Amino acid sequence: MNITKISKCLINYRSIQHLRSIKTDSTKVESLTDTELIENAVLTVEEEEDNLLREQEIERKRNKSRLNTQHRNMLHEIKPYDEPQSWIHETVKYQRTMLGRYGLNSGVHPGICWPTKQDILEAEEFERISHPHTIPEMVKILNERKEAEKLAQQKRQEDIAKKVLKIDQWKKELNDKIAKREADALNAKLRKDRLVEEVRRHFGFTIDPRDERFKEMLEKKEKEEKKMLKEAKKKAKDAKMIAKLQEKQTEETTQNESKSIENTTKDNLS
């Protein structure tokens, strides 16, 4: 016999003893001994347990959904678990959820919805850290932010307007660059064709461009062409430098002559 059954027997026995102490016309209770009373209490408890098991078996057979108990309870809007099955079921958040969903039938005391002193202190600390500024300070910061955004937008609009004015110039520069690139490519092709023709004239007959002799002669001609271009660039640079020196010398001569004229004029005036 387990502890629960013993407790129920004691309760029944005490109930019968209480009946004995009350004045009654019933002689049936008075005639029973303590042993008989205990046996009757045990029989009563066993009958109650049998009835309870029978009802549970009938309820189980009636359940044709094959759902788990907690799922069936949720389907019928009953609290899923009568006893905690996990540490989560003992948390304040879960108990508040059960109270909000199933009301007083959840067995949760409504006082759990009110925050504790610790919760209030934590909320105040969070508010102090997340929103450190006062309302006037927040309004001032918001106005400064709006003003900065307005200035940034205005500056961007001005920049766009300036760039729109330069579109024609940029188009012209792009077209000039494309034309120069195409001209350079065309000149390179003409130069290559001219070198190929010179190599063929050198041999005096038509030769396959894949021939090694053709390739060697073409490479030689290209080197000579590059050397000539380099010399031409050097001569042009030297000529430009000489012209700049001459221009500078002319300016210095002009300045010296102007100074001499001024000095002569001053001497004559004095």
Backbone bond lengths (Angstrom), bond angles and torsions (degrees), N, CA, C in turn:
res aa  C-N    CA-C-N  psi(-1)  N-CA   C-N-CA  omega(-1)  CA-C   N-CA-C  phi
1 M - - - 1.458 - - 1.532 109.04 -
2 N 1.344 117.66 125.53 1.460 120.79 -177.27 1.519 110.95 -80.60
3 I 1.335 114.75 176.86 1.470 121.05 -175.02 1.519 110.90 -65.57
4 T 1.332 117.01 -40.08 1.468 120.77 -179.29 1.527 111.60 -61.02
5 K 1.336 115.06 -42.52 1.460 119.40 -179.23 1.526 110.44 -66.96
6 I 1.335 116.25 -40.49 1.478 119.61 178.75 1.518 110.35 -62.01
7 S 1.344 116.29 -41.86 1.463 120.27 179.57 1.520 110.86 -61.13
8 K 1.330 116.55 -43.42 1.468 120.23 179.84 1.529 110.97 -64.64
9 C 1.351 117.23 -37.90 1.468 120.60 178.41 1.514 110.90 -63.64
10 L 1.350 116.16 -42.62 1.459 120.02 178.80 1.516 111.21 -63.00
11 I 1.331 115.96 -40.95 1.464 119.24 178.83 1.521 110.86 -62.27
12 N 1.342 116.49 -43.47 1.466 119.71 179.51 1.528 111.22 -66.16
13 Y 1.336 116.09 -39.98 1.467 120.41 179.19 1.527 110.64 -62.83
14 R 1.318 116.52 -44.17 1.467 120.31 179.02 1.527 110.72 -64.59
15 S 1.318 116.62 -35.86 1.468 119.81 178.39 1.522 110.19 -62.90
16 I 1.338 115.41 -41.83 1.473 119.05 -179.83 1.523 110.00 -67.56
17 Q 1.335 117.91 -40.31 1.459 121.21 176.82 1.525 110.98 -60.34
18 H 1.318 116.36 -36.99 1.452 120.77 178.17 1.526 110.75 -64.76
19 L 1.325 115.48 -39.74 1.460 119.14 177.46 1.527 111.49 -63.10
20 R 1.317 116.22 -34.89 1.452 120.38 178.52 1.531 111.47 -64.83
21 S 1.341 114.41 -38.01 1.461 118.11 -176.32 1.517 112.54 -72.31
22 I 1.352 117.56 -19.23 1.460 121.82 179.92 1.533 108.97 -85.94
23 K 1.294 117.83 139.16 1.455 121.89 177.38 1.515 109.83 -69.03
24 T 1.312 116.54 121.25 1.449 121.52 -178.73 1.521 109.88 -146.84
25 D 1.290 116.01 159.65 1.469 121.46 178.76 1.515 112.09 -85.81
26 S 1.349 116.55 -6.69 1.458 119.46 -176.40 1.522 108.79 -74.79
27 T 1.319 116.66 126.11 1.479 121.75 178.09 1.513 111.34 -96.99
28 K 1.350 115.85 -7.53 1.463 119.81 -176.75 1.514 110.77 -69.99
29 V 1.326 116.43 -41.97 1.457 120.19 -178.89 1.521 110.18 -71.88
30 E 1.369 118.05 -35.95 1.449 121.92 -177.86 1.513 111.61 -67.47
31 S 1.313 116.61 -30.52 1.465 120.35 -175.44 1.515 113.00 -80.49
32 L 1.347 119.02 -11.22 1.467 121.33 -177.50 1.514 110.36 -83.08
33 T 1.352 114.20 140.86 1.469 119.68 175.87 1.527 109.15 -86.03
34 D 1.337 115.01 173.50 1.472 119.20 179.28 1.515 111.40 -64.38
35 T 1.334 118.04 -38.98 1.476 120.92 179.84 1.520 110.53 -62.35
36 E 1.344 114.36 -45.01 1.464 118.49 179.43 1.519 111.23 -64.24
37 L 1.332 114.98 -36.72 1.472 118.01 178.05 1.522 111.31 -63.24
38 I 1.339 116.21 -42.93 1.474 119.90 179.55 1.528 110.23 -64.16
39 E 1.370 115.22 -42.27 1.469 118.18 179.39 1.519 110.93 -62.43
40 N 1.322 115.00 -42.46 1.482 118.46 178.09 1.535 111.28 -62.81
41 A 1.355 115.33 -38.84 1.469 118.78 178.25 1.523 111.12 -64.08
42 V 1.349 115.61 -40.82 1.470 119.53 178.98 1.515 110.15 -64.46
43 L 1.350 116.21 -44.47 1.461 119.26 178.97 1.528 111.40 -61.41
44 T 1.317 115.82 -39.31 1.467 119.69 179.37 1.516 111.33 -63.45
45 V 1.362 116.24 -43.49 1.464 120.37 179.14 1.509 110.68 -64.41
46 E 1.325 117.41 -42.06 1.473 120.50 179.82 1.518 110.74 -64.82
47 E 1.341 116.24 -39.42 1.471 118.67 177.36 1.529 110.95 -63.36
48 E 1.326 115.97 -41.69 1.475 119.31 178.63 1.519 111.14 -62.78
49 E 1.344 116.54 -42.40 1.472 119.28 179.07 1.520 111.20 -65.63
50 D 1.353 115.81 -40.53 1.468 118.54 178.49 1.529 110.73 -62.85
51 N 1.316 115.33 -42.98 1.470 118.70 178.42 1.529 111.01 -62.12
52 L 1.346 114.84 -41.41 1.464 118.36 179.59 1.528 111.45 -64.69
53 L 1.327 116.82 -43.86 1.472 120.14 178.20 1.523 111.11 -63.81
54 R 1.350 115.08 -39.24 1.465 119.11 178.78 1.529 110.82 -63.22
55 E 1.319 115.72 -42.86 1.470 119.23 178.78 1.525 111.03 -64.72
56 Q 1.348 116.67 -40.73 1.466 119.75 178.28 1.525 111.22 -63.70
57 E 1.342 116.73 -39.79 1.471 119.82 178.81 1.519 110.82 -66.07
58 I 1.340 115.84 -41.35 1.468 119.32 178.20 1.538 110.59 -63.26
59 E 1.335 115.58 -41.54 1.460 119.64 179.47 1.523 110.83 -65.42
60 R 1.359 115.81 -37.27 1.472 118.85 178.75 1.518 111.40 -65.84
61 K 1.330 116.89 -40.38 1.465 120.50 179.33 1.521 111.37 -69.54
62 R 1.331 116.04 -30.50 1.461 118.75 177.83 1.528 112.52 -70.87
63 N 1.317 115.57 -22.47 1.470 119.80 -178.33 1.532 109.83 -79.75
64 K 1.310 116.71 97.13 1.472 121.81 -178.65 1.524 112.92 -93.62
65 S 1.326 116.86 -1.10 1.472 119.59 -176.50 1.521 113.00 -78.26
66 R 1.344 116.69 -19.81 1.469 122.63 -177.03 1.526 112.92 60.99
67 L 1.312 115.25 22.91 1.458 119.61 176.52 1.519 109.71 -83.32
68 N 1.323 115.91 154.32 1.455 119.78 171.99 1.522 109.40 -65.26
69 T 1.318 114.48 159.71 1.469 118.98 -176.16 1.517 111.47 -58.82
70 Q 1.353 116.43 -45.02 1.463 119.21 -178.15 1.524 111.74 -65.50
71 H 1.327 116.56 -35.92 1.461 119.58 -179.93 1.539 110.97 -71.86
72 R 1.313 115.52 -37.45 1.465 118.76 178.23 1.524 110.38 -67.82
73 N 1.333 116.31 -37.83 1.467 119.30 176.65 1.523 111.31 -62.37
74 M 1.333 116.29 -41.99 1.458 119.96 178.86 1.530 110.76 -64.34
75 L 1.345 116.59 -35.10 1.461 119.98 179.15 1.527 111.00 -65.02
76 H 1.327 115.66 -35.68 1.469 120.73 -179.34 1.523 111.93 -95.72
77 E 1.353 116.16 16.16 1.462 122.21 177.39 1.526 111.89 57.18
78 I 1.341 114.17 46.40 1.466 122.34 175.43 1.526 107.51 -118.68
79 K 1.304 117.56 150.21 1.453 122.02 178.81 1.526 109.83 -55.36
80 P 1.333 118.60 129.45 1.476 120.75 -173.02 1.525 113.94 -60.20
81 Y 1.329 116.56 -45.62 1.460 120.33 -174.68 1.529 109.95 -121.85
82 D 1.336 115.09 135.58 1.467 119.62 173.66 1.524 111.04 -81.02
83 E 1.325 116.35 -31.47 1.467 121.98 178.85 1.524 108.91 -122.46
84 P 1.336 118.53 147.25 1.474 120.82 178.29 1.527 111.47 -59.64
85 Q 1.329 115.46 131.79 1.457 121.39 178.40 1.524 112.66 -105.17
86 S 1.323 116.65 -10.29 1.462 121.84 -178.36 1.513 108.27 -154.23
87 W 1.334 115.80 165.02 1.470 119.99 179.25 1.531 110.88 -64.67
88 I 1.341 116.39 -24.23 1.464 119.67 179.34 1.532 110.63 -64.43
89 H 1.354 116.31 -34.23 1.453 120.33 -177.95 1.528 112.60 -69.34
90 E 1.311 116.77 -11.77 1.465 120.87 179.53 1.521 112.29 -100.31
91 T 1.325 117.05 -1.28 1.463 119.96 -179.99 1.521 110.31 -77.31
92 V 1.324 114.59 156.16 1.463 120.79 -179.39 1.524 110.43 -65.51
93 K 1.321 116.61 -39.55 1.463 120.64 -178.77 1.526 111.36 -60.97
94 Y 1.347 117.22 -43.61 1.467 120.28 -179.13 1.524 110.42 -67.28
95 Q 1.336 116.74 -42.14 1.457 119.88 -179.33 1.535 111.43 -65.23
96 R 1.334 116.68 -37.68 1.466 119.39 175.86 1.523 110.58 -64.47
97 T 1.331 115.83 -37.90 1.470 119.85 178.46 1.523 110.72 -63.25
98 M 1.344 115.82 -44.19 1.473 119.56 179.35 1.522 111.09 -63.05
99 L 1.337 117.16 -41.29 1.459 120.68 179.84 1.534 110.78 -64.80
100 G 1.331 116.50 -41.83 1.453 119.75 179.43 1.516 112.96 -68.00
101 R 1.329 117.07 -28.94 1.472 119.84 -176.44 1.531 112.41 -89.81
102 Y 1.335 117.20 -39.92 1.468 120.28 -173.30 1.525 113.22 -114.08
103 G 1.349 116.44 -0.73 1.460 119.53 176.00 1.519 112.50 68.63
104 L 1.343 116.54 -148.58 1.467 121.22 -178.37 1.518 112.23 -68.62
105 N 1.347 118.14 -18.92 1.469 120.56 177.30 1.525 111.93 -66.99
106 S 1.334 116.87 -14.44 1.467 119.96 178.76 1.522 112.39 -73.62
107 G 1.336 117.27 -16.02 1.458 120.38 -179.14 1.513 113.71 78.81
108 V 1.319 117.60 10.34 1.466 122.18 179.69 1.515 109.03 -95.97
109 H 1.325 115.99 135.04 1.463 120.39 179.35 1.529 109.49 -70.64
110 P 1.333 118.99 132.31 1.478 120.90 -178.06 1.518 113.81 -61.82
111 G 1.320 117.21 -22.69 1.468 119.34 -179.23 1.514 114.06 -62.24
112 I 1.343 116.66 -15.07 1.463 119.20 -179.32 1.524 111.92 -69.79
113 C 1.351 116.11 -16.09 1.460 119.34 -179.90 1.527 112.35 -75.08
114 W 1.318 117.17 -22.20 1.453 119.77 -179.96 1.523 109.83 -79.07
115 P 1.347 117.53 138.88 1.471 119.38 -179.88 1.524 111.46 -70.84
116 T 1.320 115.37 149.80 1.456 121.00 176.16 1.527 109.65 -83.00
117 K 1.316 116.37 173.49 1.461 120.29 177.50 1.526 110.74 -61.49
118 Q 1.341 115.85 -39.01 1.469 119.74 178.89 1.522 111.22 -63.77
119 D 1.350 116.18 -40.30 1.473 119.65 178.14 1.528 110.84 -63.19
120 I 1.327 116.64 -40.45 1.466 120.21 -179.80 1.524 110.51 -65.47
121 L 1.354 116.77 -42.90 1.469 120.22 179.07 1.527 111.05 -63.32
122 E 1.332 117.14 -41.55 1.470 120.83 179.12 1.531 110.80 -65.83
123 A 1.338 116.99 -39.73 1.467 120.18 178.41 1.527 110.80 -64.56
124 E 1.338 116.64 -41.28 1.463 119.75 178.11 1.521 111.34 -64.82
125 E 1.330 116.83 -39.78 1.470 119.88 178.77 1.530 110.82 -66.24
126 F 1.337 116.41 -41.15 1.466 120.16 178.06 1.526 110.75 -62.06
127 E 1.334 116.25 -43.18 1.465 120.74 179.37 1.526 110.62 -63.69
128 R 1.322 116.28 -38.81 1.467 120.44 -179.28 1.527 111.76 -67.78
129 I 1.346 116.46 -35.79 1.475 119.87 -178.59 1.524 111.06 -81.47
130 S 1.348 117.05 -42.26 1.469 120.18 -176.07 1.525 112.28 -74.61
131 H 1.328 117.86 -29.64 1.472 121.77 -179.85 1.535 108.89 -130.31
132 P 1.337 117.11 75.80 1.472 119.78 -175.03 1.526 113.78 -73.82
133 H 1.340 117.75 -17.07 1.460 120.30 -174.75 1.528 110.82 -93.46
134 T 1.333 113.94 153.06 1.459 119.47 174.02 1.527 109.62 -79.31
135 I 1.324 116.31 171.32 1.476 120.07 -178.07 1.530 111.50 -62.40
136 P 1.341 120.48 -46.16 1.475 118.91 176.91 1.528 112.87 -60.17
137 E 1.341 116.52 -38.58 1.467 119.19 177.94 1.519 110.93 -65.63
138 M 1.333 117.30 -39.77 1.463 120.56 178.60 1.527 111.01 -64.69
139 V 1.343 116.55 -39.20 1.477 120.15 177.55 1.523 110.34 -64.07
140 K 1.338 116.76 -41.55 1.463 120.87 179.45 1.531 110.84 -63.87
141 I 1.333 116.61 -44.50 1.475 120.71 179.13 1.529 110.30 -62.66
142 L 1.338 116.76 -40.45 1.464 120.18 179.79 1.527 111.20 -64.70
143 N 1.334 116.68 -41.77 1.473 119.88 178.70 1.524 111.17 -65.06
144 E 1.340 116.83 -40.98 1.468 120.08 177.83 1.528 110.95 -63.57
145 R 1.327 116.03 -39.49 1.466 119.39 179.14 1.533 111.21 -65.26
146 K 1.340 116.09 -42.65 1.468 119.74 178.31 1.527 110.99 -62.92
147 E 1.338 116.41 -40.30 1.461 120.01 -179.98 1.530 110.71 -65.01
148 A 1.347 115.98 -41.45 1.463 119.65 178.83 1.529 110.98 -64.43
149 E 1.342 116.90 -41.10 1.459 120.02 177.97 1.525 111.14 -64.41
150 K 1.335 116.06 -38.02 1.466 120.32 179.39 1.522 110.72 -64.72
151 L 1.356 116.83 -43.96 1.461 120.23 178.91 1.526 111.46 -64.94
152 A 1.338 115.85 -40.13 1.463 119.61 179.00 1.527 111.06 -63.58
153 Q 1.330 116.32 -40.71 1.469 120.40 178.55 1.525 110.90 -66.32
154 Q 1.330 116.37 -41.27 1.464 120.13 178.93 1.529 110.83 -63.43
155 K 1.335 116.07 -43.17 1.463 120.12 178.72 1.529 111.16 -62.78
156 R 1.328 116.20 -39.55 1.463 120.23 178.89 1.528 110.78 -65.11
157 Q 1.331 117.07 -40.83 1.469 120.64 178.31 1.532 110.73 -62.80
158 E 1.335 116.27 -41.26 1.468 119.83 178.04 1.520 110.76 -64.45
159 D 1.322 116.32 -41.14 1.464 120.28 178.94 1.523 110.87 -62.96
160 I 1.344 116.27 -41.48 1.476 120.21 178.26 1.532 110.37 -63.53
161 A 1.333 116.38 -41.02 1.468 119.91 -179.84 1.531 110.97 -63.12
162 K 1.347 116.73 -40.70 1.464 120.10 178.24 1.524 111.36 -64.63
163 K 1.307 115.55 -40.16 1.465 118.91 -178.93 1.526 111.18 -69.76
164 V 1.341 116.68 -33.95 1.469 119.66 177.56 1.527 110.62 -62.08
165 L 1.346 116.45 -37.27 1.461 120.18 178.65 1.516 112.34 -66.55
166 K 1.323 117.03 -24.58 1.462 121.14 -178.13 1.519 113.09 -93.54
167 I 1.333 117.79 4.30 1.464 119.52 -176.23 1.524 111.53 -61.68
168 D 1.341 116.81 -45.06 1.472 119.87 -179.22 1.528 110.90 -61.13
169 Q 1.330 116.17 -41.97 1.465 119.69 179.20 1.526 110.77 -64.05
170 W 1.338 116.86 -42.44 1.458 119.74 179.46 1.524 111.43 -66.11
171 K 1.344 116.34 -37.32 1.469 118.98 176.85 1.526 110.69 -61.92
172 K 1.342 115.78 -44.11 1.469 120.31 -179.74 1.534 110.38 -62.71
173 E 1.342 116.73 -44.44 1.468 119.89 178.85 1.520 111.12 -62.48
174 L 1.349 116.33 -40.59 1.468 119.19 179.25 1.524 111.11 -65.40
175 N 1.335 116.05 -44.18 1.468 118.62 179.12 1.528 111.51 -63.88
176 D 1.353 116.88 -39.36 1.456 120.50 177.75 1.528 110.72 -63.28
177 K 1.334 115.35 -41.02 1.464 119.06 179.63 1.528 111.07 -64.71
178 I 1.355 116.20 -41.70 1.462 119.77 178.66 1.527 110.65 -65.21
179 A 1.341 115.59 -42.31 1.473 119.20 179.52 1.523 111.07 -63.66
180 K 1.335 116.57 -40.80 1.471 120.26 179.31 1.533 110.36 -63.92
181 R 1.358 115.33 -42.65 1.461 118.79 179.67 1.526 111.19 -63.57
182 E 1.346 116.03 -41.69 1.465 119.02 178.14 1.520 111.02 -66.02
183 A 1.344 117.09 -39.12 1.468 120.36 178.61 1.519 110.82 -65.01
184 D 1.325 116.87 -41.66 1.468 119.78 178.46 1.522 111.12 -63.21
185 A 1.351 115.58 -41.27 1.465 118.87 178.77 1.525 111.04 -64.42
186 L 1.354 116.08 -40.45 1.466 119.96 178.99 1.528 110.81 -65.95
187 N 1.330 117.19 -43.22 1.468 120.65 178.45 1.519 111.43 -62.91
188 A 1.322 116.12 -39.53 1.468 119.44 178.16 1.523 110.99 -63.95
189 K 1.343 115.86 -40.67 1.467 119.54 178.85 1.529 110.90 -66.05
190 L 1.355 116.69 -43.35 1.472 119.65 178.48 1.514 111.49 -63.47
191 R 1.351 116.03 -39.92 1.464 120.08 178.95 1.521 110.56 -64.03
192 K 1.315 116.20 -40.99 1.474 120.39 178.69 1.524 110.70 -65.03
193 D 1.339 115.36 -43.58 1.478 118.17 178.17 1.522 110.81 -62.53
194 R 1.337 116.43 -39.63 1.461 119.67 179.98 1.523 111.42 -65.27
195 L 1.338 116.75 -40.24 1.470 120.06 178.03 1.524 111.22 -65.91
196 V 1.327 115.79 -39.11 1.474 118.95 178.02 1.523 110.74 -63.23
197 E 1.331 114.73 -41.14 1.474 118.62 178.88 1.527 111.35 -65.60
198 E 1.345 117.33 -39.26 1.467 120.47 178.12 1.525 111.13 -64.04
199 V 1.330 117.13 -38.15 1.474 120.19 178.56 1.523 109.98 -64.79
200 R 1.302 117.64 -42.02 1.471 120.62 178.99 1.522 111.13 -64.42
201 R 1.337 116.12 -39.03 1.469 119.30 177.40 1.523 110.23 -66.27
202 H 1.324 116.18 -34.08 1.462 119.31 179.31 1.525 111.39 -61.54
203 F 1.338 115.67 -42.35 1.473 118.46 -179.54 1.526 111.45 -80.38
204 G 1.308 119.23 -23.94 1.454 121.94 177.49 1.508 114.38 82.41
205 F 1.300 116.69 6.90 1.468 119.51 177.74 1.533 107.46 -154.04
206 T 1.322 113.89 165.60 1.465 119.23 -179.98 1.514 109.31 -73.80
207 I 1.314 115.32 126.01 1.461 120.67 -177.38 1.519 109.40 -125.38
208 D 1.310 115.01 146.99 1.467 120.56 -178.87 1.536 109.37 -68.74
209 P 1.357 118.30 128.96 1.481 120.10 179.36 1.520 113.10 -60.53
210 R 1.339 117.09 -17.82 1.464 119.22 179.01 1.524 112.51 -84.67
211 D 1.320 116.39 -6.07 1.465 120.49 179.16 1.533 109.23 -67.24
212 E 1.353 115.43 142.71 1.465 120.46 -178.63 1.521 111.09 -64.52
213 R 1.365 117.43 -36.90 1.464 120.11 178.66 1.518 110.88 -62.71
214 F 1.344 115.07 -39.67 1.470 119.51 178.44 1.529 110.67 -64.56
215 K 1.316 115.76 -42.84 1.462 119.67 -179.21 1.523 111.51 -64.74
216 E 1.362 116.99 -42.22 1.459 120.05 -179.96 1.518 111.64 -64.03
217 M 1.357 115.89 -44.38 1.451 119.54 -179.44 1.546 111.04 -66.34
218 L 1.351 116.59 -38.81 1.456 120.29 178.44 1.524 110.88 -63.86
219 E 1.308 116.64 -40.69 1.467 120.50 177.94 1.525 110.82 -64.29
220 K 1.328 115.42 -39.24 1.463 119.87 178.46 1.531 110.73 -64.33
221 K 1.342 115.96 -43.65 1.451 120.28 179.37 1.541 111.28 -64.01
222 E 1.338 116.36 -39.45 1.461 120.12 178.59 1.524 111.13 -63.38
223 K 1.331 116.72 -40.43 1.463 120.12 177.72 1.521 110.75 -63.64
224 E 1.329 116.05 -41.80 1.467 119.13 178.31 1.531 110.56 -64.27
225 E 1.342 115.89 -39.21 1.462 120.20 178.83 1.536 110.91 -63.85
226 K 1.315 115.76 -43.76 1.465 119.65 178.53 1.520 111.53 -63.65
227 K 1.327 115.75 -39.21 1.467 119.56 179.21 1.523 110.59 -64.33
228 M 1.343 115.84 -42.05 1.460 119.63 179.25 1.539 110.95 -64.41
229 L 1.345 116.17 -42.89 1.469 119.59 178.13 1.524 111.41 -62.50
230 K 1.317 116.00 -38.84 1.465 119.79 179.19 1.518 111.22 -65.00
231 E 1.317 115.57 -43.00 1.466 119.55 178.12 1.525 110.91 -64.65
232 A 1.340 116.07 -39.42 1.463 119.36 179.36 1.526 110.83 -64.13
233 K 1.343 117.17 -41.93 1.463 120.77 177.66 1.516 110.89 -63.66
234 K 1.344 115.87 -38.34 1.463 119.33 179.45 1.516 111.15 -65.86
235 K 1.359 115.70 -43.00 1.465 119.71 178.75 1.528 110.62 -62.96
236 A 1.353 116.17 -41.42 1.472 119.73 179.48 1.529 110.59 -64.21
237 K 1.314 115.88 -38.37 1.467 119.99 178.54 1.514 111.11 -66.56
238 D 1.358 115.44 -43.22 1.464 119.16 178.68 1.519 111.00 -63.46
239 A 1.340 115.66 -41.87 1.460 119.17 179.73 1.526 110.78 -63.41
240 K 1.316 116.22 -39.85 1.468 120.44 178.22 1.514 111.04 -64.63
241 M 1.340 116.56 -40.81 1.454 120.74 178.65 1.521 111.19 -64.84
242 I 1.356 115.56 -42.32 1.475 119.82 179.69 1.517 110.08 -63.79
243 A 1.358 115.71 -41.63 1.467 119.04 179.47 1.527 110.83 -63.18
244 K 1.325 116.05 -38.53 1.468 119.32 179.41 1.520 110.72 -67.08
245 L 1.361 116.65 -40.25 1.469 120.03 178.81 1.527 110.85 -65.22
246 Q 1.334 115.11 -40.90 1.464 118.99 178.99 1.526 110.79 -64.30
247 E 1.335 115.97 -41.27 1.459 119.47 179.02 1.524 110.75 -63.54
248 K 1.332 114.97 -41.01 1.468 118.75 178.89 1.520 111.21 -65.37
249 Q 1.353 115.32 -41.44 1.465 119.80 179.28 1.525 110.59 -64.09
250 T 1.337 116.10 -38.95 1.460 120.20 178.57 1.533 110.94 -63.76
251 E 1.336 115.77 -42.83 1.472 119.91 178.36 1.522 110.79 -61.85
252 E 1.362 116.26 -42.26 1.464 119.39 179.68 1.529 110.73 -64.62
253 T 1.335 116.54 -39.70 1.463 120.44 178.84 1.520 110.47 -64.03
254 T 1.329 115.45 -43.30 1.468 119.63 179.10 1.523 110.98 -61.99
255 Q 1.325 115.53 -42.54 1.474 119.44 179.77 1.532 110.56 -64.79
256 N 1.335 116.92 -41.13 1.469 119.94 179.76 1.531 110.71 -64.03
257 E 1.338 115.62 -41.49 1.467 119.27 179.13 1.525 110.64 -64.16
258 S 1.362 115.61 -39.93 1.471 118.76 179.18 1.520 110.54 -63.72
259 K 1.331 116.91 -41.61 1.468 120.78 178.58 1.533 110.94 -64.04
260 S 1.341 116.63 -39.86 1.478 120.37 -179.73 1.519 110.01 -64.33
261 I 1.346 116.11 -41.72 1.468 119.90 179.40 1.522 110.35 -63.72
262 E 1.355 116.24 -42.57 1.458 119.70 179.40 1.534 111.86 -62.54
263 N 1.343 114.50 -43.01 1.476 118.86 -179.67 1.554 110.40 -64.37
264 T 1.332 115.52 -41.10 1.466 119.39 179.31 1.531 110.80 -63.75
265 T 1.345 114.99 -40.82 1.465 119.51 178.79 1.503 111.23 -62.91
266 K 1.328 116.87 -42.81 1.464 121.44 179.97 1.530 110.21 -63.97
267 D 1.350 117.47 -40.54 1.459 120.46 -179.89 1.532 110.97 -64.82
268 N 1.327 114.53 -39.71 1.475 117.18 -178.74 1.534 110.25 -68.34
269 L 1.325 115.82 -37.93 1.462 119.29 179.21 1.514 111.90 -67.76
270 S 1.306 117.28 -34.58 1.460 121.30 -179.98 1.522 110.11 -75.85
